[in-house]
Amino acid sequence: MSFSLSRSRADYDAAVTQFPTSVPASWVGADSTACQTALTNASGLLTALATRYDTAASKVGVVESRNSPDGTS
């Protein structure tokens, strides 16, 4: 996998572990609900991004194997 893609994925993996999945229990009301909805939506986007990283890594692997002398990376 390319170095920059690998570094980017590592940064993503580190950041996603720090992303909150829910608002604190002490938060109540409409603002709490709106914030929770935003967190849920963002979490879905992060999941989609992980899938794109996997796809990109696979595609880069194909290109790298084509460019290697023995056909493997």
Residue pairs with C-beta under 8 A, 6 or more apart in sequence:
1 9
1 57
1 60
1 61
1 64
2 60
2 64
5 53
5 56
5 57
5 60
8 53
9 53
9 57
12 49
12 50
12 53
16 46
16 50
19 42
19 43
19 46
20 39
21 39
21 43
22 36
22 39
23 32
23 35
23 36
23 39
27 35
61 73
64 73
65 71
65 72
65 73
